[in-house]
């Protein structure tokens, strides 16, 4: 069975991971930022995909929806970083 407490905690932890990573990205060169985006995205997307999607009466779904929205915003930043990296390689 699933640990409801652990699922809820993982939403909070991953949200904080995204927030902290976004702050770090601003201070990194594109190569390091690209690696950071891959590492962080893999962790968050893996959790989103393996989420059991339990009903609201067991685990509130709003934190999961918030995490997905936060991940979407993070991916926009990541796409810009990778676009620059790939343009550099193509030159």
PDB file of N, CA, C and O in Angstrom:
ATOM      1  N   UNK A   1       0.832  -1.187   0.000  1.00  0.00           N
ATOM      2  CA  UNK A   1       0.000   0.000   0.000  1.00  0.00           C
ATOM      3  C   UNK A   1       0.884   1.260   0.000  1.00  0.00           C
ATOM      4  O   UNK A   1       2.093   1.202   0.219  1.00  0.00           O
ATOM      5  N   UNK A   2       0.249   2.354  -0.245  1.00  0.00           N
ATOM      6  CA  UNK A   2       0.955   3.625  -0.313  1.00  0.00           C
ATOM      7  C   UNK A   2       0.929   4.326   1.035  1.00  0.00           C
ATOM      8  O   UNK A   2      -0.039   4.228   1.789  1.00  0.00           O
ATOM      9  N   UNK A   3       1.983   5.014   1.312  1.00  0.00           N
ATOM     10  CA  UNK A   3       2.045   5.838   2.510  1.00  0.00           C
ATOM     11  C   UNK A   3       1.537   7.231   2.131  1.00  0.00           C
ATOM     12  O   UNK A   3       2.206   7.982   1.421  1.00  0.00           O
ATOM     13  N   UNK A   4       0.357   7.551   2.615  1.00  0.00           N
ATOM     14  CA  UNK A   4      -0.252   8.850   2.317  1.00  0.00           C
ATOM     15  C   UNK A   4       0.646   9.972   2.819  1.00  0.00           C
ATOM     16  O   UNK A   4       0.813  10.987   2.143  1.00  0.00           O
ATOM     17  N   UNK A   5       1.211   9.796   3.980  1.00  0.00           N
ATOM     18  CA  UNK A   5       2.104  10.807   4.554  1.00  0.00           C
ATOM     19  C   UNK A   5       3.327  11.006   3.653  1.00  0.00           C
ATOM     20  O   UNK A   5       3.754  12.138   3.424  1.00  0.00           O
ATOM     21  N   UNK A   6       3.886   9.911   3.145  1.00  0.00           N
ATOM     22  CA  UNK A   6       5.067   9.979   2.285  1.00  0.00           C
ATOM     23  C   UNK A   6       4.749  10.645   0.943  1.00  0.00           C
ATOM     24  O   UNK A   6       5.559  11.413   0.424  1.00  0.00           O
ATOM     25  N   UNK A   7       3.594  10.359   0.393  1.00  0.00           N
ATOM     26  CA  UNK A   7       3.194  10.988  -0.874  1.00  0.00           C
ATOM     27  C   UNK A   7       3.081  12.494  -0.694  1.00  0.00           C
ATOM     28  O   UNK A   7       3.609  13.263  -1.497  1.00  0.00           O
ATOM     29  N   UNK A   8       2.392  12.914   0.359  1.00  0.00           N
ATOM     30  CA  UNK A   8       2.236  14.349   0.623  1.00  0.00           C
ATOM     31  C   UNK A   8       3.584  15.019   0.868  1.00  0.00           C
ATOM     32  O   UNK A   8       3.822  16.133   0.400  1.00  0.00           O
ATOM     33  N   UNK A   9       4.459  14.341   1.598  1.00  0.00           N
ATOM     34  CA  UNK A   9       5.784  14.887   1.870  1.00  0.00           C
ATOM     35  C   UNK A   9       6.591  15.011   0.578  1.00  0.00           C
ATOM     36  O   UNK A   9       7.336  15.975   0.398  1.00  0.00           O
ATOM     37  N   UNK A  10       6.446  14.044  -0.313  1.00  0.00           N
ATOM     38  CA  UNK A  10       7.213  14.094  -1.563  1.00  0.00           C
ATOM     39  C   UNK A  10       6.784  15.282  -2.421  1.00  0.00           C
ATOM     40  O   UNK A  10       7.626  15.888  -3.084  1.00  0.00           O
ATOM     41  N   UNK A  11       5.510  15.626  -2.424  1.00  0.00           N
ATOM     42  CA  UNK A  11       5.061  16.812  -3.166  1.00  0.00           C
ATOM     43  C   UNK A  11       5.776  18.059  -2.647  1.00  0.00           C
ATOM     44  O   UNK A  11       6.281  18.868  -3.427  1.00  0.00           O
ATOM     45  N   UNK A  12       5.812  18.203  -1.333  1.00  0.00           N
ATOM     46  CA  UNK A  12       6.459  19.377  -0.731  1.00  0.00           C
ATOM     47  C   UNK A  12       7.958  19.394  -1.021  1.00  0.00           C
ATOM     48  O   UNK A  12       8.522  20.427  -1.382  1.00  0.00           O
ATOM     49  N   UNK A  13       8.586  18.244  -0.859  1.00  0.00           N
ATOM     50  CA  UNK A  13      10.035  18.146  -1.074  1.00  0.00           C
ATOM     51  C   UNK A  13      10.395  18.464  -2.524  1.00  0.00           C
ATOM     52  O   UNK A  13      11.325  19.230  -2.777  1.00  0.00           O
ATOM     53  N   UNK A  14       9.678  17.890  -3.463  1.00  0.00           N
ATOM     54  CA  UNK A  14       9.969  18.123  -4.877  1.00  0.00           C
ATOM     55  C   UNK A  14       9.673  19.558  -5.285  1.00  0.00           C
ATOM     56  O   UNK A  14      10.384  20.124  -6.116  1.00  0.00           O
ATOM     57  N   UNK A  15       8.652  20.143  -4.722  1.00  0.00           N
ATOM     58  CA  UNK A  15       8.357  21.546  -4.996  1.00  0.00           C
ATOM     59  C   UNK A  15       9.518  22.423  -4.533  1.00  0.00           C
ATOM     60  O   UNK A  15       9.936  23.343  -5.236  1.00  0.00           O
ATOM     61  N   UNK A  16      10.026  22.129  -3.353  1.00  0.00           N
ATOM     62  CA  UNK A  16      11.173  22.888  -2.835  1.00  0.00           C
ATOM     63  C   UNK A  16      12.410  22.629  -3.687  1.00  0.00           C
ATOM     64  O   UNK A  16      13.190  23.549  -3.935  1.00  0.00           O
ATOM     65  N   UNK A  17      12.601  21.393  -4.139  1.00  0.00           N
ATOM     66  CA  UNK A  17      13.721  21.081  -5.028  1.00  0.00           C
ATOM     67  C   UNK A  17      13.656  21.931  -6.300  1.00  0.00           C
ATOM     68  O   UNK A  17      14.670  22.471  -6.742  1.00  0.00           O
ATOM     69  N   UNK A  18      12.473  22.046  -6.878  1.00  0.00           N
ATOM     70  CA  UNK A  18      12.309  22.866  -8.090  1.00  0.00           C
ATOM     71  C   UNK A  18      12.602  24.330  -7.811  1.00  0.00           C
ATOM     72  O   UNK A  18      13.260  24.997  -8.609  1.00  0.00           O
ATOM     73  N   UNK A  19      12.123  24.827  -6.695  1.00  0.00           N
ATOM     74  CA  UNK A  19      12.361  26.223  -6.328  1.00  0.00           C
ATOM     75  C   UNK A  19      13.857  26.485  -6.164  1.00  0.00           C
ATOM     76  O   UNK A  19      14.381  27.464  -6.695  1.00  0.00           O
ATOM     77  N   UNK A  20      14.536  25.614  -5.432  1.00  0.00           N
ATOM     78  CA  UNK A  20      15.971  25.801  -5.193  1.00  0.00           C
ATOM     79  C   UNK A  20      16.772  25.640  -6.483  1.00  0.00           C
ATOM     80  O   UNK A  20      17.719  26.390  -6.721  1.00  0.00           O
ATOM     81  N   UNK A  21      16.406  24.682  -7.306  1.00  0.00           N
ATOM     82  CA  UNK A  21      17.106  24.487  -8.574  1.00  0.00           C
ATOM     83  C   UNK A  21      16.937  25.705  -9.469  1.00  0.00           C
ATOM     84  O   UNK A  21      17.896  26.144 -10.104  1.00  0.00           O
ATOM     85  N   UNK A  22      15.738  26.250  -9.525  1.00  0.00           N
ATOM     86  CA  UNK A  22      15.490  27.446 -10.346  1.00  0.00           C
ATOM     87  C   UNK A  22      16.394  28.599  -9.918  1.00  0.00           C
ATOM     88  O   UNK A  22      16.897  29.346 -10.758  1.00  0.00           O
ATOM     89  N   UNK A  23      16.596  28.739  -8.623  1.00  0.00           N
ATOM     90  CA  UNK A  23      17.487  29.790  -8.116  1.00  0.00           C
ATOM     91  C   UNK A  23      18.937  29.516  -8.518  1.00  0.00           C
ATOM     92  O   UNK A  23      19.662  30.426  -8.919  1.00  0.00           O
ATOM     93  N   UNK A  24      19.348  28.253  -8.406  1.00  0.00           N
ATOM     94  CA  UNK A  24      20.730  27.900  -8.773  1.00  0.00           C
ATOM     95  C   UNK A  24      20.979  28.115 -10.264  1.00  0.00           C
ATOM     96  O   UNK A  24      22.064  28.546 -10.653  1.00  0.00           O
ATOM     97  N   UNK A  25      19.992  27.820 -11.094  1.00  0.00           N
ATOM     98  CA  UNK A  25      20.174  27.950 -12.540  1.00  0.00           C
ATOM     99  C   UNK A  25      20.609  29.353 -12.945  1.00  0.00           C
ATOM    100  O   UNK A  25      21.377  29.525 -13.891  1.00  0.00           O
ATOM    101  N   UNK A  26      20.118  30.343 -12.230  1.00  0.00           N
ATOM    102  CA  UNK A  26      20.453  31.739 -12.558  1.00  0.00           C
ATOM    103  C   UNK A  26      21.934  32.043 -12.382  1.00  0.00           C
ATOM    104  O   UNK A  26      22.463  32.969 -12.995  1.00  0.00           O
ATOM    105  N   UNK A  27      22.596  31.257 -11.540  1.00  0.00           N
ATOM    106  CA  UNK A  27      24.012  31.512 -11.243  1.00  0.00           C
ATOM    107  C   UNK A  27      24.956  30.583 -11.997  1.00  0.00           C
ATOM    108  O   UNK A  27      26.173  30.682 -11.840  1.00  0.00           O
ATOM    109  N   UNK A  28      24.419  29.690 -12.806  1.00  0.00           N
ATOM    110  CA  UNK A  28      25.248  28.682 -13.472  1.00  0.00           C
ATOM    111  C   UNK A  28      25.498  29.026 -14.933  1.00  0.00           C
ATOM    112  O   UNK A  28      24.713  29.728 -15.571  1.00  0.00           O
ATOM    113  N   UNK A  29      26.608  28.515 -15.442  1.00  0.00           N
ATOM    114  CA  UNK A  29      26.793  28.595 -16.888  1.00  0.00           C
ATOM    115  C   UNK A  29      25.851  27.568 -17.525  1.00  0.00           C
ATOM    116  O   UNK A  29      25.316  26.696 -16.840  1.00  0.00           O
ATOM    117  N   UNK A  30      25.657  27.682 -18.837  1.00  0.00           N
ATOM    118  CA  UNK A  30      24.660  26.840 -19.501  1.00  0.00           C
ATOM    119  C   UNK A  30      24.956  25.344 -19.399  1.00  0.00           C
ATOM    120  O   UNK A  30      24.032  24.540 -19.287  1.00  0.00           O
ATOM    121  N   UNK A  31      26.217  24.969 -19.436  1.00  0.00           N
ATOM    122  CA  UNK A  31      26.550  23.531 -19.343  1.00  0.00           C
ATOM    123  C   UNK A  31      26.124  22.956 -17.993  1.00  0.00           C
ATOM    124  O   UNK A  31      25.478  21.911 -17.926  1.00  0.00           O
ATOM    125  N   UNK A  32      26.491  23.645 -16.936  1.00  0.00           N
ATOM    126  CA  UNK A  32      26.107  23.168 -15.604  1.00  0.00           C
ATOM    127  C   UNK A  32      24.593  23.248 -15.416  1.00  0.00           C
ATOM    128  O   UNK A  32      23.986  22.365 -14.812  1.00  0.00           O
ATOM    129  N   UNK A  33      23.995  24.312 -15.939  1.00  0.00           N
ATOM    130  CA  UNK A  33      22.547  24.469 -15.826  1.00  0.00           C
ATOM    131  C   UNK A  33      21.818  23.358 -16.585  1.00  0.00           C
ATOM    132  O   UNK A  33      20.802  22.844 -16.116  1.00  0.00           O
ATOM    133  N   UNK A  34      22.335  22.995 -17.747  1.00  0.00           N
ATOM    134  CA  UNK A  34      21.724  21.910 -18.514  1.00  0.00           C
ATOM    135  C   UNK A  34      21.724  20.605 -17.743  1.00  0.00           C
ATOM    136  O   UNK A  34      20.731  19.878 -17.732  1.00  0.00           O
ATOM    137  N   UNK A  35      22.850  20.312 -17.094  1.00  0.00           N
ATOM    138  CA  UNK A  35      22.937  19.101 -16.278  1.00  0.00           C
ATOM    139  C   UNK A  35      21.981  19.169 -15.091  1.00  0.00           C
ATOM    140  O   UNK A  35      21.329  18.181 -14.752  1.00  0.00           O
ATOM    141  N   UNK A  36      21.905  20.325 -14.471  1.00  0.00           N
ATOM    142  CA  UNK A  36      20.991  20.529 -13.338  1.00  0.00           C
ATOM    143  C   UNK A  36      19.546  20.298 -13.764  1.00  0.00           C
ATOM    144  O   UNK A  36      18.780  19.653 -13.048  1.00  0.00           O
ATOM    145  N   UNK A  37      19.177  20.819 -14.921  1.00  0.00           N
ATOM    146  CA  UNK A  37      17.809  20.662 -15.419  1.00  0.00           C
ATOM    147  C   UNK A  37      17.496  19.181 -15.645  1.00  0.00           C
ATOM    148  O   UNK A  37      16.423  18.709 -15.269  1.00  0.00           O
ATOM    149  N   UNK A  38      18.420  18.458 -16.252  1.00  0.00           N
ATOM    150  CA  UNK A  38      18.188  17.032 -16.507  1.00  0.00           C
ATOM    151  C   UNK A  38      18.037  16.275 -15.189  1.00  0.00           C
ATOM    152  O   UNK A  38      17.098  15.495 -15.028  1.00  0.00           O
ATOM    153  N   UNK A  39      18.938  16.494 -14.261  1.00  0.00           N
ATOM    154  CA  UNK A  39      18.904  15.797 -12.974  1.00  0.00           C
ATOM    155  C   UNK A  39      17.605  16.083 -12.220  1.00  0.00           C
ATOM    156  O   UNK A  39      16.926  15.158 -11.775  1.00  0.00           O
ATOM    157  N   UNK A  40      17.266  17.352 -12.081  1.00  0.00           N
ATOM    158  CA  UNK A  40      16.076  17.736 -11.319  1.00  0.00           C
ATOM    159  C   UNK A  40      14.809  17.293 -12.022  1.00  0.00           C
ATOM    160  O   UNK A  40      13.889  16.783 -11.384  1.00  0.00           O
ATOM    161  N   UNK A  41      14.753  17.484 -13.333  1.00  0.00           N
ATOM    162  CA  UNK A  41      13.557  17.094 -14.096  1.00  0.00           C
ATOM    163  C   UNK A  41      13.314  15.593 -13.998  1.00  0.00           C
ATOM    164  O   UNK A  41      12.178  15.155 -13.815  1.00  0.00           O
ATOM    165  N   UNK A  42      14.369  14.814 -14.118  1.00  0.00           N
ATOM    166  CA  UNK A  42      14.226  13.354 -14.055  1.00  0.00           C
ATOM    167  C   UNK A  42      13.608  12.933 -12.723  1.00  0.00           C
ATOM    168  O   UNK A  42      12.734  12.067 -12.677  1.00  0.00           O
ATOM    169  N   UNK A  43      14.073  13.556 -11.647  1.00  0.00           N
ATOM    170  CA  UNK A  43      13.566  13.210 -10.320  1.00  0.00           C
ATOM    171  C   UNK A  43      12.087  13.566 -10.180  1.00  0.00           C
ATOM    172  O   UNK A  43      11.293  12.755  -9.703  1.00  0.00           O
ATOM    173  N   UNK A  44      11.719  14.777 -10.594  1.00  0.00           N
ATOM    174  CA  UNK A  44      10.342  15.243 -10.426  1.00  0.00           C
ATOM    175  C   UNK A  44       9.403  14.506 -11.377  1.00  0.00           C
ATOM    176  O   UNK A  44       8.335  14.052 -10.965  1.00  0.00           O
ATOM    177  N   UNK A  45       9.790  14.385 -12.630  1.00  0.00           N
ATOM    178  CA  UNK A  45       8.926  13.702 -13.601  1.00  0.00           C
ATOM    179  C   UNK A  45       8.736  12.239 -13.206  1.00  0.00           C
ATOM    180  O   UNK A  45       7.643  11.692 -13.354  1.00  0.00           O
ATOM    181  N   UNK A  46       9.787  11.610 -12.709  1.00  0.00           N
ATOM    182  CA  UNK A  46       9.659  10.231 -12.250  1.00  0.00           C
ATOM    183  C   UNK A  46       8.605  10.086 -11.165  1.00  0.00           C
ATOM    184  O   UNK A  46       7.821   9.137 -11.174  1.00  0.00           O
ATOM    185  N   UNK A  47       8.589  11.023 -10.237  1.00  0.00           N
ATOM    186  CA  UNK A  47       7.591  10.984  -9.168  1.00  0.00           C
ATOM    187  C   UNK A  47       6.196  11.244  -9.710  1.00  0.00           C
ATOM    188  O   UNK A  47       5.241  10.570  -9.321  1.00  0.00           O
ATOM    189  N   UNK A  48       6.073  12.205 -10.594  1.00  0.00           N
ATOM    190  CA  UNK A  48       4.759  12.519 -11.171  1.00  0.00           C
ATOM    191  C   UNK A  48       4.209  11.295 -11.902  1.00  0.00           C
ATOM    192  O   UNK A  48       3.033  10.960 -11.758  1.00  0.00           O
ATOM    193  N   UNK A  49       5.057  10.631 -12.684  1.00  0.00           N
ATOM    194  CA  UNK A  49       4.604   9.472 -13.456  1.00  0.00           C
ATOM    195  C   UNK A  49       4.275   8.266 -12.581  1.00  0.00           C
ATOM    196  O   UNK A  49       3.429   7.450 -12.946  1.00  0.00           O
ATOM    197  N   UNK A  50       4.931   8.148 -11.439  1.00  0.00           N
ATOM    198  CA  UNK A  50       4.664   7.001 -10.567  1.00  0.00           C
ATOM    199  C   UNK A  50       3.634   7.301  -9.483  1.00  0.00           C
ATOM    200  O   UNK A  50       3.335   6.438  -8.657  1.00  0.00           O
ATOM    201  N   UNK A  51       3.096   8.500  -9.478  1.00  0.00           N
ATOM    202  CA  UNK A  51       2.098   8.865  -8.477  1.00  0.00           C
ATOM    203  C   UNK A  51       0.866   7.969  -8.627  1.00  0.00           C
ATOM    204  O   UNK A  51       0.361   7.803  -9.737  1.00  0.00           O
ATOM    205  N   UNK A  52       0.380   7.393  -7.533  1.00  0.00           N
ATOM    206  CA  UNK A  52      -0.765   6.491  -7.633  1.00  0.00           C
ATOM    207  C   UNK A  52      -2.107   7.193  -7.885  1.00  0.00           C
ATOM    208  O   UNK A  52      -3.126   6.526  -8.070  1.00  0.00           O
ATOM    209  N   UNK A  53      -2.115   8.530  -7.895  1.00  0.00           N
ATOM    210  CA  UNK A  53      -3.339   9.295  -8.165  1.00  0.00           C
ATOM    211  C   UNK A  53      -4.489   8.864  -7.260  1.00  0.00           C
ATOM    212  O   UNK A  53      -5.597   8.582  -7.716  1.00  0.00           O
ATOM    213  N   UNK A  54      -4.194   8.824  -5.979  1.00  0.00           N
ATOM    214  CA  UNK A  54      -5.212   8.443  -5.004  1.00  0.00           C
ATOM    215  C   UNK A  54      -6.299   9.511  -4.933  1.00  0.00           C
ATOM    216  O   UNK A  54      -6.045  10.676  -5.237  1.00  0.00           O
ATOM    217  N   UNK A  55      -7.501   9.122  -4.534  1.00  0.00           N
ATOM    218  CA  UNK A  55      -8.599  10.094  -4.445  1.00  0.00           C
ATOM    219  C   UNK A  55      -8.336  11.158  -3.379  1.00  0.00           C
ATOM    220  O   UNK A  55      -7.579  10.949  -2.431  1.00  0.00           O
ATOM    221  N   UNK A  56      -8.984  12.294  -3.567  1.00  0.00           N
ATOM    222  CA  UNK A  56      -8.804  13.438  -2.661  1.00  0.00           C
ATOM    223  C   UNK A  56      -9.073  13.108  -1.194  1.00  0.00           C
ATOM    224  O   UNK A  56      -8.468  13.713  -0.309  1.00  0.00           O
ATOM    225  N   UNK A  57      -9.949  12.183  -0.930  1.00  0.00           N
ATOM    226  CA  UNK A  57     -10.237  11.876   0.476  1.00  0.00           C
ATOM    227  C   UNK A  57      -9.071  11.140   1.148  1.00  0.00           C
ATOM    228  O   UNK A  57      -9.030  11.034   2.374  1.00  0.00           O
ATOM    229  N   UNK A  58      -8.121  10.631   0.348  1.00  0.00           N
ATOM    230  CA  UNK A  58      -6.922  10.009   0.906  1.00  0.00           C
ATOM    231  C   UNK A  58      -5.718  10.942   0.849  1.00  0.00           C
ATOM    232  O   UNK A  58      -5.008  11.113   1.840  1.00  0.00           O
ATOM    233  N   UNK A  59      -5.495  11.538  -0.307  1.00  0.00           N
ATOM    234  CA  UNK A  59      -4.382  12.476  -0.504  1.00  0.00           C
ATOM    235  C   UNK A  59      -4.921  13.666  -1.301  1.00  0.00           C
ATOM    236  O   UNK A  59      -5.387  13.490  -2.427  1.00  0.00           O
ATOM    237  N   UNK A  60      -4.864  14.861  -0.738  1.00  0.00           N
ATOM    238  CA  UNK A  60      -5.334  16.024  -1.505  1.00  0.00           C
ATOM    239  C   UNK A  60      -4.591  16.127  -2.839  1.00  0.00           C
ATOM    240  O   UNK A  60      -3.366  16.018  -2.887  1.00  0.00           O
ATOM    241  N   UNK A  61      -5.341  16.336  -3.909  1.00  0.00           N
ATOM    242  CA  UNK A  61      -4.726  16.375  -5.242  1.00  0.00           C
ATOM    243  C   UNK A  61      -4.164  17.753  -5.605  1.00  0.00           C
ATOM    244  O   UNK A  61      -3.371  17.859  -6.540  1.00  0.00           O
ATOM    245  N   UNK A  62      -4.552  18.795  -4.898  1.00  0.00           N
ATOM    246  CA  UNK A  62      -4.071  20.135  -5.244  1.00  0.00           C
ATOM    247  C   UNK A  62      -2.544  20.249  -5.183  1.00  0.00           C
ATOM    248  O   UNK A  62      -1.954  20.845  -6.084  1.00  0.00           O
ATOM    249  N   UNK A  63      -1.884  19.703  -4.161  1.00  0.00           N
ATOM    250  CA  UNK A  63      -0.414  19.771  -4.162  1.00  0.00           C
ATOM    251  C   UNK A  63       0.207  19.084  -5.386  1.00  0.00           C
ATOM    252  O   UNK A  63       1.214  19.557  -5.913  1.00  0.00           O
ATOM    253  N   UNK A  64      -0.380  17.984  -5.835  1.00  0.00           N
ATOM    254  CA  UNK A  64       0.129  17.317  -7.037  1.00  0.00           C
ATOM    255  C   UNK A  64      -0.077  18.200  -8.262  1.00  0.00           C
ATOM    256  O   UNK A  64       0.823  18.339  -9.090  1.00  0.00           O
ATOM    257  N   UNK A  65      -1.250  18.791  -8.374  1.00  0.00           N
ATOM    258  CA  UNK A  65      -1.519  19.689  -9.515  1.00  0.00           C
ATOM    259  C   UNK A  65      -0.573  20.892  -9.474  1.00  0.00           C
ATOM    260  O   UNK A  65      -0.083  21.336 -10.512  1.00  0.00           O
ATOM    261  N   UNK A  66      -0.321  21.411  -8.280  1.00  0.00           N
ATOM    262  CA  UNK A  66       0.622  22.537  -8.146  1.00  0.00           C
ATOM    263  C   UNK A  66       2.027  22.124  -8.569  1.00  0.00           C
ATOM    264  O   UNK A  66       2.731  22.888  -9.228  1.00  0.00           O
ATOM    265  N   UNK A  67       2.434  20.912  -8.189  1.00  0.00           N
ATOM    266  CA  UNK A  67       3.755  20.416  -8.568  1.00  0.00           C
ATOM    267  C   UNK A  67       3.863  20.279 -10.090  1.00  0.00           C
ATOM    268  O   UNK A  67       4.888  20.630 -10.674  1.00  0.00           O
ATOM    269  N   UNK A  68       2.824  19.779 -10.721  1.00  0.00           N
ATOM    270  CA  UNK A  68       2.831  19.638 -12.182  1.00  0.00           C
ATOM    271  C   UNK A  68       2.949  21.007 -12.841  1.00  0.00           C
ATOM    272  O   UNK A  68       3.712  21.168 -13.793  1.00  0.00           O
ATOM    273  N   UNK A  69       2.214  21.985 -12.352  1.00  0.00           N
ATOM    274  CA  UNK A  69       2.314  23.346 -12.915  1.00  0.00           C
ATOM    275  C   UNK A  69       3.706  23.926 -12.707  1.00  0.00           C
ATOM    276  O   UNK A  69       4.259  24.568 -13.600  1.00  0.00           O
ATOM    277  N   UNK A  70       4.263  23.700 -11.539  1.00  0.00           N
ATOM    278  CA  UNK A  70       5.613  24.188 -11.255  1.00  0.00           C
ATOM    279  C   UNK A  70       6.626  23.508 -12.184  1.00  0.00           C
ATOM    280  O   UNK A  70       7.566  24.144 -12.659  1.00  0.00           O
ATOM    281  N   UNK A  71       6.424  22.221 -12.433  1.00  0.00           N
ATOM    282  CA  UNK A  71       7.316  21.487 -13.331  1.00  0.00           C
ATOM    283  C   UNK A  71       7.198  22.008 -14.754  1.00  0.00           C
ATOM    284  O   UNK A  71       8.201  22.102 -15.463  1.00  0.00           O
ATOM    285  N   UNK A  72       5.998  22.346 -15.178  1.00  0.00           N
ATOM    286  CA  UNK A  72       5.803  22.912 -16.522  1.00  0.00           C
ATOM    287  C   UNK A  72       6.586  24.216 -16.667  1.00  0.00           C
ATOM    288  O   UNK A  72       7.238  24.439 -17.687  1.00  0.00           O
ATOM    289  N   UNK A  73       6.524  25.067 -15.660  1.00  0.00           N
ATOM    290  CA  UNK A  73       7.266  26.335 -15.695  1.00  0.00           C
ATOM    291  C   UNK A  73       8.770  26.077 -15.700  1.00  0.00           C
ATOM    292  O   UNK A  73       9.513  26.753 -16.411  1.00  0.00           O
ATOM    293  N   UNK A  74       9.213  25.121 -14.926  1.00  0.00           N
ATOM    294  CA  UNK A  74      10.637  24.760 -14.868  1.00  0.00           C
ATOM    295  C   UNK A  74      11.106  24.260 -16.231  1.00  0.00           C
ATOM    296  O   UNK A  74      12.211  24.583 -16.668  1.00  0.00           O
ATOM    297  N   UNK A  75      10.275  23.481 -16.893  1.00  0.00           N
ATOM    298  CA  UNK A  75      10.645  22.947 -18.203  1.00  0.00           C
ATOM    299  C   UNK A  75      10.817  24.047 -19.248  1.00  0.00           C
ATOM    300  O   UNK A  75      11.644  23.913 -20.150  1.00  0.00           O
ATOM    301  N   UNK A  76      10.061  25.113 -19.141  1.00  0.00           N
ATOM    302  CA  UNK A  76      10.235  26.248 -20.060  1.00  0.00           C
ATOM    303  C   UNK A  76      11.632  26.832 -19.889  1.00  0.00           C
ATOM    304  O   UNK A  76      12.315  27.128 -20.869  1.00  0.00           O
ATOM    305  N   UNK A  77      12.046  26.994 -18.646  1.00  0.00           N
ATOM    306  CA  UNK A  77      13.397  27.492 -18.368  1.00  0.00           C
ATOM    307  C   UNK A  77      14.424  26.517 -18.920  1.00  0.00           C
ATOM    308  O   UNK A  77      15.387  26.921 -19.572  1.00  0.00           O
ATOM    309  N   UNK A  78      14.214  25.228 -18.658  1.00  0.00           N
ATOM    310  CA  UNK A  78      15.136  24.203 -19.134  1.00  0.00           C
ATOM    311  C   UNK A  78      15.242  24.154 -20.650  1.00  0.00           C
ATOM    312  O   UNK A  78      16.326  23.950 -21.195  1.00  0.00           O
ATOM    313  N   UNK A  79      14.129  24.339 -21.321  1.00  0.00           N
ATOM    314  CA  UNK A  79      14.143  24.332 -22.789  1.00  0.00           C
ATOM    315  C   UNK A  79      14.979  25.479 -23.334  1.00  0.00           C
ATOM    316  O   UNK A  79      15.694  25.315 -24.323  1.00  0.00           O
ATOM    317  N   UNK A  80      14.891  26.631 -22.699  1.00  0.00           N
ATOM    318  CA  UNK A  80      15.697  27.774 -23.143  1.00  0.00           C
ATOM    319  C   UNK A  80      17.189  27.497 -22.950  1.00  0.00           C
ATOM    320  O   UNK A  80      18.009  27.824 -23.808  1.00  0.00           O
ATOM    321  N   UNK A  81      17.519  26.900 -21.831  1.00  0.00           N
ATOM    322  CA  UNK A  81      18.926  26.558 -21.568  1.00  0.00           C
ATOM    323  C   UNK A  81      19.422  25.570 -22.615  1.00  0.00           C
ATOM    324  O   UNK A  81      20.494  25.758 -23.190  1.00  0.00           O
ATOM    325  N   UNK A  82      18.654  24.529 -22.862  1.00  0.00           N
ATOM    326  CA  UNK A  82      19.077  23.522 -23.833  1.00  0.00           C
ATOM    327  C   UNK A  82      19.085  24.046 -25.258  1.00  0.00           C
ATOM    328  O   UNK A  82      19.884  23.600 -26.082  1.00  0.00           O
ATOM    329  N   UNK A  83      18.215  24.976 -25.548  1.00  0.00           N
ATOM    330  CA  UNK A  83      18.233  25.602 -26.877  1.00  0.00           C
ATOM    331  C   UNK A  83      19.573  26.306 -27.086  1.00  0.00           C
ATOM    332  O   UNK A  83      20.196  26.162 -28.138  1.00  0.00           O
ATOM    333  N   UNK A  84      20.015  27.066 -26.082  1.00  0.00           N
ATOM    334  CA  UNK A  84      21.312  27.757 -26.189  1.00  0.00           C
ATOM    335  C   UNK A  84      22.459  26.758 -26.309  1.00  0.00           C
ATOM    336  O   UNK A  84      23.372  26.949 -27.112  1.00  0.00           O
ATOM    337  N   UNK A  85      22.411  25.695 -25.510  1.00  0.00           N
ATOM    338  CA  UNK A  85      23.469  24.697 -25.566  1.00  0.00           C
ATOM    339  C   UNK A  85      23.559  24.049 -26.951  1.00  0.00           C
ATOM    340  O   UNK A  85      24.648  23.881 -27.500  1.00  0.00           O
ATOM    341  N   UNK A  86      22.426  23.697 -27.493  1.00  0.00           N
ATOM    342  CA  UNK A  86      22.414  23.050 -28.804  1.00  0.00           C
ATOM    343  C   UNK A  86      22.824  24.008 -29.911  1.00  0.00           C
ATOM    344  O   UNK A  86      23.459  23.593 -30.881  1.00  0.00           O
ATOM    345  N   UNK A  87      22.475  25.274 -29.784  1.00  0.00           N
ATOM    346  CA  UNK A  87      22.909  26.266 -30.766  1.00  0.00           C
ATOM    347  C   UNK A  87      24.424  26.411 -30.731  1.00  0.00           C
ATOM    348  O   UNK A  87      25.062  26.546 -31.776  1.00  0.00           O
ATOM    349  N   UNK A  88      25.004  26.383 -29.529  1.00  0.00           N
ATOM    350  CA  UNK A  88      26.461  26.467 -29.393  1.00  0.00           C
ATOM    351  C   UNK A  88      27.153  25.285 -30.057  1.00  0.00           C
ATOM    352  O   UNK A  88      28.186  25.444 -30.706  1.00  0.00           O
ATOM    353  N   UNK A  89      26.584  24.112 -29.892  1.00  0.00           N
ATOM    354  CA  UNK A  89      27.170  22.895 -30.479  1.00  0.00           C
ATOM    355  C   UNK A  89      27.076  22.944 -32.003  1.00  0.00           C
ATOM    356  O   UNK A  89      27.979  22.475 -32.695  1.00  0.00           O
ATOM    357  N   UNK A  90      25.989  23.506 -32.525  1.00  0.00           N
ATOM    358  CA  UNK A  90      25.768  23.554 -33.971  1.00  0.00           C
ATOM    359  C   UNK A  90      26.665  24.571 -34.666  1.00  0.00           C
ATOM    360  O   UNK A  90      26.847  24.503 -35.881  1.00  0.00           O
ATOM    361  N   UNK A  91      27.218  25.497 -33.924  1.00  0.00           N
ATOM    362  CA  UNK A  91      28.051  26.538 -34.539  1.00  0.00           C
ATOM    363  C   UNK A  91      29.429  26.051 -34.906  1.00  0.00           C
ATOM    364  O   UNK A  91      30.235  26.819 -35.431  1.00  0.00           O
TER     365      UNK A  91
END
